[in-house]
């Protein structure tokens, strides 16, 4: 399921969508502030351009919104299952604090999902 060559591998491990070898972001540590947004212009392995056009990643904002809503929905249903007598305030605090903690990963994940919609894996680029 998470083998090299699958979309999930490229998306979840933030790899180049074409070769699945190089990282999408220059700085590998998610919670390091300096260089957080920096992406190479081209993949060092297969030379695939990682910014297909100016403003390409604006579409990732919609993906980020969807992943944030999915996360908050998962938190809500987890609370319903494991802590049925929770209050609205507890949900808001839990949901928003966890969303703030996850937002750096969700930012990168949304960019990875967005570029994977347009670029597909090619096995022969690994040579």
C-alpha positions in Angstrom: 0.0 0.0 0.0 2.8 2.4 0.8 5.3 0.9 -1.6 7.4 3.0 -3.9 5.4 3.7 -7.1 2.1 4.4 -5.4 0.5 7.8 -5.0 0.2 7.3 -1.2 4.0 6.7 -0.9 4.7 10.0 -2.7 2.1 11.9 -0.8 2.6 10.7 2.7 6.4 10.7 2.6 6.6 14.0 0.7 8.6 12.6 -2.3 8.9 13.7 -5.9 5.8 12.5 -7.7 7.7 11.4 -10.8 10.7 9.4 -9.3 9.7 8.9 -5.7 13.3 9.3 -4.6 13.9 13.0 -3.9 12.2 15.1 -1.2 9.7 17.7 -2.1 11.1 20.1 0.5 14.7 21.2 1.1 14.3 21.2 4.9 13.3 17.7 6.0 12.3 18.7 9.5 8.7 19.8 9.6 8.9 22.0 12.7 12.0 24.0 11.8 11.0 27.6 10.9 14.0 28.6 8.7 13.5 27.3 5.2 10.1 25.7 6.0 8.5 26.7 2.7 11.6 26.1 0.5 11.2 23.6 -2.3 13.8 22.9 -5.0 12.9 24.2 -8.4 13.6 20.8 -10.0 13.9 17.3 -8.6 17.7 16.6 -8.3 17.1 13.0 -9.4 14.8 13.2 -12.4 14.9 16.9 -13.2 11.0 17.2 -12.9 10.0 20.8 -12.4 8.2 21.1 -9.0 6.6 24.4 -9.7 4.7 23.8 -12.9 3.6 27.4 -13.4 3.5 30.7 -11.4 1.0 30.4 -8.6 0.7 26.6 -9.1 0.4 25.9 -5.4 -2.6 28.2 -4.8 -4.8 25.2 -5.5 -3.1 23.5 -2.5 -5.0 26.0 -0.3 -8.2 24.2 -1.1 -6.6 20.8 -0.4 -5.3 22.2 2.9 -8.8 23.4 3.8 -10.3 19.9 3.0 -7.6 18.1 5.1 -8.2 20.5 8.0 -11.9 19.9 7.9 -11.3 16.1 7.7 -9.0 16.3 10.7 -11.6 18.3 12.8 -14.3 15.8 11.8 -12.1 12.9 12.9 -11.4 14.6 16.2 -15.1 15.1 16.7 -16.1 11.5 16.0 -13.2 10.3 18.1 -14.6 12.3 21.0 -18.1 11.0 20.4 -16.8 7.4 20.5 -14.3 7.6 23.4 -15.6 10.5 25.5 -19.4 10.8 24.8 -20.1 13.5 27.4 -17.6 16.1 26.1 -18.6 19.7 25.9 -18.4 22.0 22.9 -15.6 24.0 24.6 -13.6 20.8 25.1 -14.0 19.9 21.4 -13.0 23.4 20.2 -9.9 23.4 22.4 -8.9 19.9 21.5 -9.6 20.3 17.8 -8.0 23.7 17.4 -4.9 22.9 19.4 -4.3 19.7 17.5 -4.9 21.5 14.2 -2.4 24.1 15.1 0.2 21.4 16.0 -0.5 19.5 12.8 -0.7 22.6 10.5 3.0 22.4 9.4 2.5 18.8 8.2 -0.9 19.6 6.7 0.7 22.4 4.7 3.3 20.1 3.2 0.8 17.3 2.8 -1.5 19.6 0.8 1.2 20.6 -1.5 2.2 17.0 -2.0 -1.4 16.0 -2.8 -1.7 18.9 -5.2 1.4 18.2 -7.2 0.5 14.4 -7.3 -2.7 15.3 -9.0 -0.8 16.5 -12.0 2.5 14.5 -12.1 2.5 10.7 -12.2 5.1 8.1 -11.3 7.5 6.9 -14.0 9.5 3.9 -13.1 12.3 4.4 -15.7 13.3 7.8 -14.2 15.1 6.0 -11.4 18.0 4.9 -13.7 
